[in-house]
Amino acid sequence: MNRSIKRFSLVFVLLLNVALLSEAQNRSKTHDVYEALTGVDIKVDGKMSDWDGVFDAVVGTNGKPFIDLPAGDGGKKAFQEHGGGKWNGKDDHRTGIMMVWNPDAFYVGLLVTDDKHDDPPNGWNGDTLQFALETSGKRKAGLPMILYNMGLAKGKMVINNEKAGKNGLGDKDVMIVRDEAAKKTYYEVKLAAEEILKKGKFQKGMEFGVGICVNDGDPPGEKGQKGWSGWYCHSIVHGKNSEKTGLLRLTDKTLSVNANGKLTTNWSRIRTH
């Protein structure tokens, strides 16, 4: 092997190691994998009672649920300020995340604590959910992603199928409810197998790269996309980055029920977090 080839090989290995190190730095040490439960009957109606117990049952490697996750690359802040926006703590903006599945669909449920609601003119510039899905689960740079954006403006849903799967999401697949008195916004999203998969049903063991970015605006002074919280937000903002998604894994785990037939976990915890 001549010197030029050796030099090229060394540079290639160094670049590969840098890329792998960069990806590793983007990964959460405690909440990199979401192990979705099954056997939960969800109706997309915004009432959220169907989700009772899910939030407490799915936890990271540190034993804590999926809330207050790092909103940017590296660091530990649960909210990333953007465009001059200012975060004033957990009452200002906070996102709790849940996901469950059955063979026909998987569902996303979000509880967003938010003191002010900013009606979005589109699916991203204001109080909105941006959702990314990398279907192979490999989470490598350059892989295609399915992208959906949605929000609630003057009581009506705004759904933007930025890069849909098969047919895109419609009003029957999304419900967003704003509780102004409680200062909370509830999101429910249904992603059908026929929308996501080329063929077949969802099955135990399937893995997907997922990004969840919940944007925040605080009118009247801070309207628009002034920051975000969620799970692997940088898969969506600052470009579309498939290598910066979290890993969603479909499991055969179900909610635990005690001898009295009651859930051993309680939905009320997320409401008071």
HUBELHU-V755371 format. One record per pair of residues at least 24 apart in sequence whose ideal C-beta (glycine too) atoms are under 10 Angstrom apart, sorted by sequence separation. I is the first residue (numbers start at 1). J is the second residue. D is the distance in Angstrom with one decimal. If there is no record, write none. Layout:
# HUBELHU-V755371
i	j	d
I	J	D
I	J	D
This chain:
# HUBELHU-V755371
i	j	d
34	58	6.5
35	59	9.2
71	95	8.7
91	115	5.6
92	116	8.3
123	147	9.5
125	149	9.5
127	151	6.0
128	152	8.4
150	174	5.5
152	176	4.3
211	235	3.1
212	236	8.3
213	237	5.9
34	59	9.9
35	60	9.8
123	148	7.7
124	149	5.0
126	151	6.0
127	152	7.2
128	153	9.3
148	173	9.2
150	175	9.8
151	176	7.0
152	177	7.8
167	192	8.9
187	212	9.5
210	235	7.9
211	236	4.9
34	60	8.6
68	94	6.9
69	95	7.9
89	115	9.6
123	149	2.7
124	150	9.3
125	151	8.8
126	152	9.2
127	153	8.9
148	174	8.4
150	176	6.7
152	178	5.7
165	191	7.8
166	192	8.5
169	195	7.5
209	235	7.3
211	237	9.0
33	60	8.1
67	94	6.8
68	95	8.5
69	96	9.8
88	115	8.0
106	133	9.7
122	149	7.2
123	150	5.5
124	151	7.8
126	153	7.4
165	192	8.6
166	193	10.0
167	194	8.1
168	195	7.7
187	214	7.9
31	59	8.7
32	60	8.0
33	61	8.2
67	95	6.8
68	96	8.7
69	97	7.7
122	150	10.0
123	151	5.9
165	193	9.8
166	194	6.2
167	195	6.3
30	59	9.2
31	60	3.9
32	61	8.0
66	95	8.7
67	96	4.3
120	149	8.7
122	151	7.8
165	194	8.4
166	195	5.0
185	214	8.6
211	240	8.9
30	60	4.3
31	61	7.6
66	96	6.8
67	97	7.0
120	150	8.9
121	151	9.0
123	153	10.0
128	158	7.7
130	160	9.0
132	162	9.2
133	163	9.6
135	165	8.3
159	189	9.8
165	195	4.3
166	196	7.9
211	241	8.2
29	60	8.9
30	61	5.2
31	62	7.9
65	96	7.0
66	97	4.1
67	98	9.9
120	151	3.9
122	153	9.0
131	162	9.5
132	163	9.0
164	195	7.5
165	196	5.0
166	197	8.9
211	242	8.7
28	60	7.5
29	61	7.5
30	62	4.2
34	66	6.5
65	97	8.3
66	98	7.3
119	151	7.8
120	152	7.8
121	153	7.1
126	158	8.9
128	160	8.8
130	162	8.2
133	165	7.9
164	196	9.9
165	197	8.2
166	198	9.0
209	241	10.0
28	61	9.1
29	62	8.3
30	63	8.9
31	64	8.0
65	98	8.7
66	99	8.6
118	151	8.8
119	152	7.3
120	153	5.5
152	185	7.1
165	198	9.4
209	242	6.0
211	244	7.0
212	245	9.5
28	62	9.8
30	64	7.2
31	65	9.1
93	127	9.0
95	129	9.1
117	151	9.5
119	153	4.0
123	157	9.8
124	158	9.6
151	185	9.3
152	186	9.9
161	195	10.0
209	243	8.3
211	245	4.8
212	246	8.0
31	66	6.0
117	152	7.5
118	153	9.1
119	154	5.6
123	158	5.7
152	187	9.0
209	244	8.7
210	245	5.5
211	246	7.0
30	66	10.0
31	67	9.4
117	153	9.4
119	155	9.1
122	158	6.5
123	159	6.8
124	160	7.4
151	187	9.4
209	245	3.2
210	246	5.4
212	248	10.0
31	68	9.5
119	156	9.3
121	158	8.0
123	160	3.2
150	187	7.6
208	245	8.1
209	246	7.1
210	247	7.5
31	69	5.4
120	158	5.9
122	160	6.0
123	161	8.8
124	162	8.5
131	169	9.2
208	246	9.4
209	247	6.5
210	248	4.5
30	69	8.6
31	70	8.4
58	97	8.8
119	158	8.8
123	162	7.2
150	189	7.5
208	247	7.6
209	248	7.5
30	70	9.4
58	98	7.0
108	148	9.9
120	160	9.4
122	162	10.0
207	247	5.9
208	248	4.6
28	69	6.6
29	70	9.6
55	96	6.0
57	98	9.1
58	99	7.7
148	189	7.6
207	248	6.7
208	249	8.2
28	70	6.2
55	97	8.2
56	98	9.8
58	100	8.8
83	125	9.9
206	248	8.6
207	249	5.1
208	250	8.2
54	97	9.9
55	98	5.4
57	100	9.7
148	191	8.3
206	249	7.6
207	250	7.5
26	70	9.5
54	98	4.5
66	110	9.9
67	111	8.4
205	249	7.5
206	250	4.7
51	96	9.9
53	98	9.7
54	99	8.2
129	174	8.8
146	191	8.5
204	249	9.2
205	250	6.5
206	251	9.8
26	72	9.6
54	100	6.1
67	113	9.4
204	250	5.7
205	251	8.0
26	73	5.3
27	74	9.9
51	98	5.5
129	176	7.8
148	195	9.9
203	250	6.8
204	251	6.4
205	252	8.7
25	73	7.3
26	74	7.2
28	76	9.7
128	176	9.2
202	250	6.0
204	252	4.8
25	74	5.8
51	100	7.8
127	176	9.3
146	195	8.3
203	252	9.8
204	253	9.4
48	98	9.3
50	100	9.0
146	196	6.9
22	73	9.0
127	178	8.4
54	107	9.6
55	109	8.3
54	109	7.1
42	98	9.6
51	107	8.7
55	111	7.7
129	185	9.1
131	187	9.4
50	107	8.7
128	185	10.0
40	98	9.2
42	100	6.4
51	109	4.8
127	185	6.7
129	187	5.4
131	189	6.8
133	191	7.4
40	99	10.0
41	100	9.2
42	101	9.6
50	109	8.1
51	110	9.9
119	178	9.7
128	187	9.6
40	100	4.3
42	102	8.5
51	111	8.6
129	189	7.5
131	191	8.4
37	98	8.8
39	100	8.2
40	101	8.5
41	102	8.3
44	105	9.5
48	109	6.7
117	178	5.5
135	196	6.6
36	98	8.8
37	99	8.2
38	100	6.6
39	101	9.3
40	102	7.9
48	110	9.6
117	179	9.9
133	195	9.9
135	197	7.6
146	208	9.4
34	97	7.5
36	99	4.6
37	100	5.0
38	101	5.5
39	102	7.5
42	105	8.3
44	107	7.4
46	109	9.9
48	111	7.3
117	180	7.2
133	196	6.8
135	198	8.5
145	208	10.0
151	214	9.8
34	98	9.1
35	99	9.3
36	100	5.7
37	101	7.7
38	102	6.1
42	106	9.4
43	107	9.6
112	176	9.6
114	178	8.6
116	180	9.7
145	209	7.4
147	211	9.0
149	213	9.2
151	215	8.1
34	99	5.9
36	101	5.1
38	103	8.7
42	107	4.5
44	109	9.5
145	210	9.6
31	97	9.2
41	107	9.9
42	108	9.6
107	173	9.7
108	174	9.7
109	175	10.0
110	176	9.2
112	178	9.4
117	183	8.7
143	209	7.5
145	211	7.9
149	215	9.1
40	107	7.9
42	109	7.4
116	183	8.2
117	184	9.9
38	106	9.1
105	173	8.9
111	179	10.0
115	183	5.1
117	185	6.7
139	207	9.0
40	109	9.7
113	182	8.6
114	183	6.4
115	184	9.7
137	206	7.4
138	207	8.6
139	208	9.3
140	209	8.9
36	106	6.5
113	183	6.5
114	184	6.9
137	207	3.2
138	208	10.0
139	209	4.4
36	107	9.0
111	182	10.0
112	183	9.6
113	184	5.6
114	185	5.6
135	206	9.3
136	207	8.2
137	208	5.2
138	209	7.4
139	210	9.5
36	108	9.7
112	184	6.5
113	185	8.3
135	207	9.6
136	208	7.9
137	209	5.9
111	184	6.3
112	185	4.4
134	207	9.7
135	208	6.1
136	209	7.5
137	210	9.4
111	185	8.0
112	186	7.5
134	208	6.4
135	209	7.9
162	236	9.6
110	185	8.0
111	186	6.1
112	187	6.9
133	208	5.7
134	209	3.1
110	186	7.1
111	187	8.1
132	208	9.9
133	209	7.0
134	210	7.5
109	186	7.7
110	187	4.0
132	209	7.6
133	210	5.9
134	211	8.2
163	240	8.4
109	187	7.0
110	188	8.0
132	210	6.8
133	211	8.0
162	240	9.1
108	187	7.1
109	188	5.5
110	189	8.2
131	210	7.7
132	211	3.7
108	188	7.3
109	189	7.9
131	211	7.1
132	212	7.9
107	188	6.8
108	189	4.3
130	211	7.7
131	212	6.0
132	213	7.9
107	189	6.7
108	190	8.2
130	212	7.8
131	213	7.8
106	189	9.2
107	190	5.5
108	191	7.3
129	212	7.2
130	213	4.3
131	214	9.7
105	189	9.9
106	190	8.0
107	191	7.4
129	213	7.4
130	214	7.8
105	190	5.2
106	191	5.5
128	213	8.5
129	214	5.5
130	215	6.8
104	190	9.4
105	191	6.2
106	192	8.7
128	214	7.4
129	215	7.8
184	270	9.9
105	192	4.7
106	193	8.2
127	214	8.0
128	215	4.8
149	236	8.9
184	271	7.8
96	184	9.7
104	192	6.4
105	193	6.2
127	215	6.5
128	216	8.9
147	235	9.7
104	193	5.5
105	194	8.9
124	213	8.5
126	215	6.8
127	216	6.2
128	217	8.9
147	236	7.4
182	271	8.1
94	184	9.4
95	185	9.6
97	187	9.8
98	188	9.6
99	189	9.4
101	191	9.1
103	193	6.8
104	194	8.2
105	195	8.4
106	196	8.0
125	215	7.6
126	216	8.5
127	217	5.9
145	235	7.4
92	183	9.7
102	193	9.1
105	196	8.7
124	215	6.2
126	217	4.8
127	218	9.2
145	236	8.7
91	183	7.2
95	187	9.2
99	191	9.6
101	193	9.2
123	215	9.4
125	217	7.8
127	219	9.3
126	219	8.6
139	232	9.4
147	240	6.9
120	215	7.9
130	225	9.5
145	240	6.0
105	201	9.3
106	202	6.1
127	223	10.0
139	235	8.9
144	240	9.2
145	241	8.7
103	200	8.9
104	201	6.4
105	202	7.3
118	215	8.6
120	217	7.8
126	223	6.9
127	224	9.8
128	225	8.0
145	242	5.3
103	201	3.9
104	202	7.3
118	216	7.4
119	217	8.8
125	223	8.5
126	224	6.0
127	225	9.5
130	228	8.2
142	240	10.0
143	241	9.8
144	242	7.4
102	201	8.7
103	202	5.4
117	216	9.5
118	217	3.1
125	224	4.8
126	225	7.0
127	226	10.0
129	228	9.9
131	230	9.3
142	241	9.3
143	242	4.1
101	201	10.0
102	202	7.1
103	203	7.1
106	206	9.3
114	214	8.6
116	216	8.6
117	217	8.5
118	218	6.7
119	219	8.1
124	224	9.2
125	225	5.1
126	226	9.1
128	228	9.2
130	230	8.3
132	232	8.2
141	241	7.1
142	242	6.7
143	243	7.8
145	245	7.6
101	202	5.3
103	204	9.6
115	216	9.6
116	217	7.7
117	218	9.3
118	219	5.0
124	225	6.2
125	226	9.7
129	230	8.2
132	233	9.5
134	235	7.8
141	242	6.4
142	243	8.0
101	203	9.3
106	208	8.6
108	210	8.7
110	212	7.4
112	214	5.6
114	216	6.4
116	218	4.7
117	219	8.0
118	220	9.3
121	223	9.6
133	235	9.6
139	241	9.7
140	242	6.6
141	243	4.3
143	245	9.1
101	204	9.1
114	217	9.4
115	218	7.5
116	219	6.0
120	223	9.5
121	224	8.7
130	233	8.3
132	235	4.9
139	242	6.4
140	243	5.6
141	244	8.7
106	210	9.8
108	212	7.3
110	214	6.6
112	216	8.5
114	218	8.7
116	220	9.0
118	222	8.0
119	223	9.0
120	224	8.3
124	228	9.8
131	235	9.8
132	236	5.0
138	242	8.3
139	243	5.6
101	206	8.6
116	221	9.7
118	223	5.6
120	225	8.8
130	235	9.3
131	236	7.9
138	243	9.0
139	244	7.9
116	222	8.6
118	224	7.2
130	236	4.8
134	240	9.9
136	242	8.9
139	245	5.3
32	139	9.7
116	223	9.8
118	225	9.1
130	237	7.7
134	241	9.7
135	242	9.9
138	245	9.8
139	246	8.3
118	226	8.2
132	240	7.0
134	242	4.6
137	245	8.9
139	247	6.6
99	208	9.9
132	241	8.7
133	242	9.6
134	243	8.7
138	247	9.8
132	242	7.8
134	244	9.7
137	247	6.5
99	210	7.8
134	245	5.2
137	248	7.8
27	139	9.0
124	236	8.7
132	244	9.1
133	245	8.0
134	246	9.9
137	249	8.1
26	139	9.6
97	210	9.6
99	212	9.1
124	237	8.9
132	245	6.3
134	247	9.5
132	246	9.9
134	248	9.5
97	212	6.1
114	229	9.5
133	248	8.3
23	139	7.7
113	229	9.4
23	140	8.3
95	212	7.5
97	214	9.1
112	229	8.0
23	141	8.0
95	213	9.2
112	230	9.2
22	141	9.4
95	214	4.7
94	214	9.2
110	230	8.3
19	140	9.5
93	214	7.7
95	216	9.3
110	231	9.8
19	141	7.6
93	215	9.2
94	216	9.7
93	216	4.4
92	216	7.6
93	217	9.7
93	218	8.4
92	218	7.3
44	171	9.5
48	175	9.5
44	172	7.0
46	174	9.6
47	175	8.7
44	173	6.6
46	175	4.1
48	177	8.1
87	216	8.1
44	174	7.0
45	175	5.9
46	176	6.9
47	177	8.0
85	215	9.7
88	218	8.5
44	175	4.9
46	177	3.6
85	216	7.1
87	218	9.4
43	175	9.0
45	177	8.7
46	178	9.5
85	217	7.5
86	218	8.0
97	229	9.7
99	231	9.7
46	179	9.6
80	213	9.4
82	215	8.5
85	218	7.0
93	226	9.4
95	228	8.6
96	229	9.7
97	230	7.2
82	216	9.0
83	217	9.4
93	227	7.0
95	229	4.4
97	231	5.6
51	186	9.4
79	214	9.7
81	216	9.4
86	221	9.4
92	227	9.1
93	228	8.1
94	229	6.3
95	230	5.2
48	184	9.7
80	216	9.9
85	221	9.6
86	222	7.1
93	229	5.6
95	231	7.9
51	188	8.4
79	216	7.6
84	221	9.5
85	222	5.1
92	229	9.7
48	186	5.3
50	188	8.5
84	222	7.0
85	223	9.7
95	233	9.7
46	185	9.8
47	186	8.3
48	187	9.5
83	222	8.3
85	224	8.5
87	226	8.9
90	229	9.6
46	186	5.5
48	188	7.3
84	224	9.6
85	225	8.1
86	226	7.9
87	227	5.9
108	248	9.6
45	186	10.0
46	187	8.4
47	188	8.7
81	222	9.8
83	224	6.8
85	226	2.6
86	227	8.1
87	228	9.9
46	188	6.0
71	213	8.3
82	224	9.3
83	225	6.2
84	226	6.7
85	227	4.3
87	229	8.7
106	248	7.9
44	187	10.0
45	188	7.3
69	212	9.1
71	214	9.1
82	225	6.2
83	226	5.4
84	227	9.5
85	228	9.3
44	188	4.7
82	226	5.9
83	227	7.8
106	250	7.3
43	188	8.3
44	189	7.5
81	226	7.1
82	227	4.8
42	188	7.2
44	190	5.1
66	212	9.2
81	227	4.5
82	228	6.9
42	189	10.0
43	190	9.4
80	227	5.7
81	228	9.0
101	248	8.8
103	250	9.7
42	190	7.4
79	227	5.7
80	228	5.8
102	250	9.7
79	228	7.2
80	229	7.6
97	246	9.5
99	248	6.3
101	250	5.2
77	227	10.0
79	229	4.8
80	230	9.5
100	250	9.5
101	251	8.7
78	229	5.7
79	230	9.5
82	233	9.9
99	250	9.3
77	229	9.1
78	230	9.3
80	233	6.7
79	233	9.7
80	234	8.6
100	254	9.5
72	227	9.8
82	237	7.6
100	255	9.1
71	227	7.8
72	228	8.7
82	238	9.3
111	267	9.3
71	228	5.8
80	237	8.2
113	270	9.7
71	229	4.9
80	238	9.9
113	271	9.4
70	229	9.5
71	230	6.5
73	232	9.4
111	270	5.4
69	229	7.5
70	230	9.9
71	231	8.9
72	232	9.9
73	233	9.1
74	234	9.6
111	271	7.2
113	273	8.0
68	229	8.2
69	230	7.1
70	231	9.1
71	232	9.2
72	233	6.7
73	234	5.1
109	270	9.5
67	229	9.0
69	231	5.3
70	232	8.8
71	233	5.2
72	234	6.2
111	273	8.3
69	232	8.1
70	233	8.7
71	234	8.5
38	202	8.8
66	230	9.6
67	231	9.7
69	233	8.8
70	234	9.6
66	231	6.6
72	237	8.7
73	238	8.6
36	202	9.4
38	204	7.5
71	237	9.4
72	238	8.9
73	241	9.3
98	267	9.6
36	206	9.6
73	244	7.1
36	208	9.5
98	270	8.1
96	269	9.4
97	270	9.7
33	207	8.7
34	208	9.6
36	210	9.8
96	270	4.8
96	271	9.1
34	210	7.2
69	246	8.7
96	273	6.4
34	212	9.6
94	273	7.6
66	246	9.3
90	273	8.2
58	251	9.3
58	253	8.4
57	253	7.8
34	231	7.5
57	254	8.9
58	255	9.9
57	255	5.8
32	231	9.8
56	255	9.5
57	256	7.0
31	231	7.2
32	232	8.8
56	256	10.0
65	265	9.6
31	232	9.2
54	255	7.0
53	255	4.9
28	231	8.4
52	255	8.5
53	256	8.1
67	270	7.4
28	232	7.8
53	257	9.0
65	269	8.1
66	270	9.9
27	232	8.9
65	270	7.4
68	273	8.4
26	232	8.0
57	263	8.5
67	273	6.0
56	263	8.8
57	264	8.3
58	265	9.7
26	234	7.1
56	264	8.5
57	265	5.2
65	273	8.0
26	235	9.2
53	262	9.4
54	263	9.3
56	265	3.5
52	262	9.9
53	263	4.0
55	265	7.6
56	266	6.7
52	263	6.0
53	264	7.5
54	265	7.9
55	266	9.0
56	267	8.0
34	246	6.3
35	247	9.3
36	248	6.1
38	250	7.2
53	265	4.1
55	267	6.6
56	268	9.7
33	246	7.2
34	247	7.1
35	248	8.5
36	249	6.8
37	250	9.3
38	251	6.9
39	252	8.6
52	265	8.0
53	266	6.7
54	267	7.7
55	268	9.8
56	269	5.7
32	246	6.1
33	247	4.6
34	248	5.1
35	249	5.1
36	250	5.4
37	251	6.8
38	252	6.2
39	253	8.6
40	254	7.6
52	266	7.1
53	267	6.2
55	269	6.7
56	270	7.6
26	241	8.6
31	246	7.3
32	247	6.1
33	248	7.9
34	249	6.9
35	250	8.3
36	251	6.3
37	252	9.0
38	253	7.1
39	254	4.1
40	255	6.6
52	267	3.7
55	270	4.2
27	243	9.8
33	249	5.8
34	250	9.9
35	251	4.8
37	253	5.2
38	254	6.2
39	255	7.2
51	267	6.1
52	268	8.4
53	269	9.5
54	270	8.9
55	271	9.3
26	243	7.3
27	244	8.9
34	251	9.7
36	253	8.3
37	254	6.0
38	255	9.6
50	267	9.3
53	270	10.0
26	244	5.2
28	246	7.2
35	253	6.6
37	255	6.3
49	267	7.1
52	270	9.6
55	273	8.4
26	245	9.5
27	246	8.4
48	267	7.4
51	270	8.3
23	243	5.5
26	246	10.0
27	247	9.0
22	243	8.4
23	244	8.0
22	244	9.8
48	270	9.1
48	271	8.9
19	243	8.6
